[in-house]
Amino acid sequence: MSESSHVGRGKGVGLGLAIGSAVAFGGSGVAAKPLIEAGLDPLHVVWLRVAGAALVMLPLAVRHRALLRSRPALLAGFGLLGVAGVQACYFAAISRIPVGVALLVEYLAPALVLGWVRFVQRRPVTRAAALGVVLAVGGLACVVEVWSGLSFDALGLLLALGAACCQVGYFVLSDQGSDGDEAPDPLGVIAYGLLVGAAVLTVVARPWNMDWSVLADTAPMNGTPVAAALLLAWIVFVATVVAYVTGVLSVRRLSPQVAGVVACLEAVIATVLAWFLLGEHLSAPQIVGGAVVLVGAFIAQSSAPAKGSADPVAGGDARTETGLSAREAAA
């Protein structure tokens, strides 16, 4: 198999993983909303999600305990930013500003990732990649119908921006050390990241005040009673464990900026699932916005080489910068 075929295959696998991660993350809302409507506080749902996933991944944490000595900063950063930071900032933001506004601000992350790559790592990005980000963010504004509830609560907007910055940390840290034998095992990083995130969220959410009896009952999903335990299992196993594993692996095969743009599909998927499962119908602007997000994600991912390519980040520039690898980031 030629080198170009191998690179193309790796990029295809990475794109598939990124889409799978967006689907898994996007499915969290339709399962979490019935639990919230049944009486659980949103922060308690987040804590159950992260703590449950940490428990599932605990055997892998034990297996990769050497990471505690070799990469403590990476584990702490991934847990604080990629797990606890994104969740806590987002839920704090939606308590002050509309969900659509908070979601749009959070998904400014792909643009911020491009800024990190261009100005911090000093690596070139193409116009096509930048265009993909602009289209994805613009389409996302239509998906969440940002104009329907604009609010200029300064603290709320700062919290949403904090969620975006934490998401940048997730993508950058997910690319850390992904070249060669020195790369930390991604499953070990995720396992310890979830443990750190669960510890932080325990302080924030105070689960000892939670109404645990809700989990033994059913929760309404568009009028249909569904076992609360089944919804929680979906959130833990699919929307968290599978989502993080496929997400981190996709970043290692693509790049932080490309995976970040593809992640915008999460909002589209969440909206479509809410349409079918919760009866929250899509408007014409939302449908158009979803199509624009898809186009933007396609342009961005098709403009950038997969890992292992000698081309500049996001392709298109004949220059390559010596000493800079596409694998400089973290998870």
N, C-alpha and C positions, 0 to 999 in steps of 0.2 A: 504493500500500500504506500502511495506517495505521501510526502510530508504534507502537501496541501490537502489531500483527502483525509489524513489523520486529524489535521487542524479543524477542517470543516466538520468532521464527525464529533470532535470534542465540543465544538461550539453548539452543534445541534443538541447534544446531550445536556449541555449547560442551559440552553434556552428551555428545553423541556422541563428541567428541574426548577428553573425560575418560574415558569408558568404553573407548575405543580405547587410550588410554595405559595404563589399568589392565590390559587384556588383554595388551598388549605387555610391560609390566613383569612381569606375572604369569607370562609364558612363559619367563622367564629361568632359574628354578630347575630346571625339567625338562630344560633343555639343559645347565645347569652341573653338575648332580649327576653325570651319567655321566662328565664330564671329571674331576671330583674323584675318583670311584671308579676312574678309569683311571690315577690317579697324580699329578694336578696338585694343588698346594696351593690352598685356597680363595682366598687373597689373590692368587695368580698368575692365577687365573681372572678375578678382579675387574680386575686390571691389564690383562689381555688385552682384556677387555670395553671398558674406558674408553679405553685406548690405541688400540685398533682403531677405535672410534667417532671418536676425535679425528682419526685419519688420514683417515677418510671425510669428515669435515667440514672438513678443512684448506683446501680451495679456497674455502669460504665464509668462513673466517677471513681469508684473504688479501683476499677481496672486501670485507669489512667491517672492514678494518684501522683505519679512522678511529675505531672504537670504543675502540681502545687509548688514544687521546688524550681522547676525550669522556666515556667511562664506565669508567675503569680500576677504580674501586672496585666497581662492579656486576659486572664480569667476574671479578675476584678473589673476591668474595663468592659468586657462583654456583658457581665452580669449587671453592672450599674447602668450602662448606656443601652445596650441592645435588648435587655429584658426589662429591668425595673424602670429605667428612665423613660423609655417610650411609653410604657403602659401608664405610669403615674402621671406624667405630664399631660398625656392625651385626656385621661379621665378628669384631671383637674381642670383642663381647658374647657371641656364640654359642660362643666358645671357653671361656667361664666359666659360662654359664647355659644352660638348655634353649632350643632354637630357638623353641618356642612362646611362652615367656615374653618373650624378646627381641623377637619380632614384635609381641606385644601392646603392650609398652611403646613400641616405635617408632611404632605406629599410635595412640598417644595424641596424635599430631600434630594431627589435626583439632580436638580439644578445645583444644589450646594455640593453634591459629590463631584460634579464636573468642575466646580470652582476649586475644590480641594485638589483634584488631579492636576488642574492647569496651573494654579498659583502656589500650592504647597509642594507637590511632587514635581512641578515644573515639567510636565509632559504635555505634548500637543493633543488637542481634541479637534475634531472636524466640525465644520458648519452643519453637516448632516446630523451629528450627535446632538449638537445644541438645538437644532430644529426639532429633533425628536422630543427633547425635554419640553420645549415650548408648547408643542402640540399636545403632549401628554398632560401637562399641567392645565392648559386651556380646556382640554376635553374633560378633565377632572372637575373643573369649575362648573361645567354643564351637568355632569353626573350628580354632583351634590347640590346643584341649584343654589350656588352661593348667594345669588341676588335675592333669594327669598327671605333671608333673615340676617342681613348684615348688622354687625354690632361692633362697636369700636371700644370695647372694654380692654384697656391697655394691658392689664395683668393677664386676662384670658388669652390675648394674642401672643404675649410673651411666653406663656405656658405652651401654646401650640407650636411656637417657633422652637421652644425647648425640645418638644417631641420630635420636630424635624431634625434638629441637631443631633439628638440621640440616635435617630434612625441613620443619619450619616455615619455615626460611630459604629452602628451595627454593620453597615456595608463595608466600611473601611477595615474594621477589625476582623470581619469574615474573610478578608483577603490576606491576613497576616501570615507571613512565612510560608506561603503556599508553593514554594519551589524547593524541590529536592527532599532529601531525607530529614532535614531539620524541621520540616513543617510539623506543627503540633497536630495531633489527631483531632479532626473536627468534631467527632462525637464526644471526645473528652472535654473539649472547650465548651460545647453546648451544655453538657451535663453540669459542669461547674458554674457556667453562666446562669443556668436555671437555679442552682442552689444559692448563689449569691443574690439573684433577683428575688427569690422566695424569702430570703432572710430580710432584705430591705423592705419588701412589700408587707412583711409581717408587722413591722413597726408602723408603717403607714396605714394599713387596712385594719389593724387590730381585730383579727378574726375571732377572738374570744367573745366579741359582742355580736357575732353572726347568729341568725336564726337557722340553726342546723336542721330543724324539722322540715324545712322547705325541700331538702334533698330527698326526703323519704316519701314525698308526695308527687303529684303530677304538676306540670306547668302548661299553660295554654299556648299552642302554636297555631295562630289563625283560627281559633275556636276548637281545635282538636287537642285533647289532653295527651301530653307526652310525658313519660317518666322523667323526672328531673335528673335522676342518676344517669339515664341514657344521654341526655343533653350534656351533662358534665363530662361523661366519658368521651363524647365527640370533641368537646372543647380541649380536653387534655391530650388525647391521643392523636387526633387529626390536626386540629387548629393550632396546636402548640408543638408537640414532639415532631410530627411529620413536617409541619410548616418550617420549623427552625432547621431541621436536618437538610431538607431539600434546598432551603434558602441559602445556607452556608455553602453547601456543595456547589450550588449554581454560581455563587460569587467566585469560587476558586476556579471554575471552568470558563467563566466569562471575564468580568471585571466589575469593580464596585459601581461604576457609572452606568454600565449597561444593565446589570441586574437591578439597579435602583429604578431605572425607567420602566423595565418590565414589571416591577413591583407595583406600579401605578394601576395595573390590571386588577389589583386587589379590590379597589373601590368599585370598579365596574362589576366584578364578580359578586361582591357583597350586595350591590344594588339589585342585580338580576336574581340572586337567591332570595332576597327579601320580597321580590315581586312574586315569585312562585310559591314560597313557603310561608310568608307572612301576609300576603295580600297587599303589599305596598306597591301599587302600580307605578310603572315608569311613565314619565311624560315624554313628549316629543324631544325637548332639549336634552333630556337624559339619554335617550337612545342615540341621538346624534353625538353627544359627548362621549359616550362609550365607544362609538366607532372611531372618533378622533383619537382617543387614548390608544386604541389598538394600532392605528396608523403610526402614531408617534413612537410607540414601543417598538414597532417593526423597523422603522427608519433608524432608531437609535441602535438596536441590536445588530442590524445588518451593516452598519457603518463601522463597527468595531471588530478587530480581530479577536479570535479566541486566545486563551492562554497558550503560550508556546509559540505564537507568531512573532516574527521579527519586526512587524509593522508597528508604528506608533499607536498609542492608545486612541481608539476611535478612528483609526486608519486615516487615509487621505493626505497625509503629509509625508513627503519623501524623506524627511529627516528622521533619524532616530537619535535619542539622547543617550550617550554613553553613561554607564554606571547606574541607570535607572531601570528597574524591572517592573513588569506589570504585576508583580506579586509583592508589593511593598506594604500592604495594608494590614488587617488583623483577624480572624476567627477560625 
